[in-house]
């Protein structure tokens, strides 16, 4: 009795699985670019929602289908996804599928040039500040040491009342003086038309803050400027008085 049930079960499984096996068929296809008619390599071929294979160098692929109208999805980056279905009338020939390029609609893009008159934290550039506390930390008769606390800036006192200022190597070819760097005192240009700056005319004790613009940031003060130094005069705080 047990053997009969066993054989009956085997026959039942064979009768169920045999039609499925007989229905399995290879779907052969080729994927082309609809615009150029050139084969597409690497197209993902998914059968019934699962990635099955990729198209070869010539765009060919083969997929095993086990039921009628099984969806075969073809997807490729930059192209619209296409779906084909296997019908009973399929004779095993190669099916050509044309994938169309998927156009993307871009939103409006606004391009603005370098903006000025913006707060320091919103300015896209290398800007360093030397506050009054830093200036008073050193000898107030000269701002050389205070300026040298800024990375990329080098200031030297070549002789009494003769200074050399270099911002990111702007004065490598200048053995003396201040070249390719513009100085402003309280918004007034302190650099002469020939590019020289008589920094020795200023009293360091009267400088309240120094703002250093390095590199392309200084181009807002003129083309070809290797850097800019903005000197702000020392101003009395509320309730404070001093003599300059």
C-alpha positions, 0 to 999 in steps of 0.5 A: 500500500505504501509503495503504491502511494509512493509511485502514485505521488511520483507519477503525479509530480511528473504529470504536473512538471512535464507540461511546464518543461515542455513549455519552456522556450528560449527567447532570442533577441537583439537590442538596438539604438532606435536613433543610430541602429547600433547595438547596445551592450550591457542592457539589463534583461529581466524576466518576470521582474528578476534580472536574468542576463545582459546583452552582449557586444552585438546586443544579443541576448537569450532568455528562458521563458516558462509560460506564455506572456511572460514579461521580458523587461529591457532597461538601459541607462539613458534609454526608455525601458521597454517590455516585450511578451512571448506569445505562442506564435513565437517561432524562435527567430531573433526579435529586434528591440529598439530602445529610444533615448530618454530625454531629460527636461532640466529646470531653469539654471541661473548663473551669477558672476562673482558677487560683491557686497556680501557678508564675510561668511557668504563670500566665496573666497580666501579672506583672513581677518586680523583683529585689534587684539592680535595687533596689540599682542605684538609691538604696535610700532609695526604690523609686521608680526601681526600680518605674518600670523595669516597663512600665505601672507609674508611681510618683511621690514627690509629697512626702517620704514620700508616694507615688503608684502607678499600674498601667496607668492605675489612678490616673488620677483620683487626683491623690495617694496609691495607689488601686485598687492593693493592696499586700502585705508578706510576704503580709500586706495592707498596704492599708487597708480604705478603699483607702489604703496608707501605703507611707512606713512601709516602709524600702526597704532591707528589701525583697528583691523586688517582684512586680507583677501588672498588669490582670485578673491582680490580681483574685485579690486582690479584685474590681475591683483594678487591680493588686497589688504583692507586697513580699517582705522582704529575707532573709539568704542562707546564711552572710550576716547583716545588720541592718535 
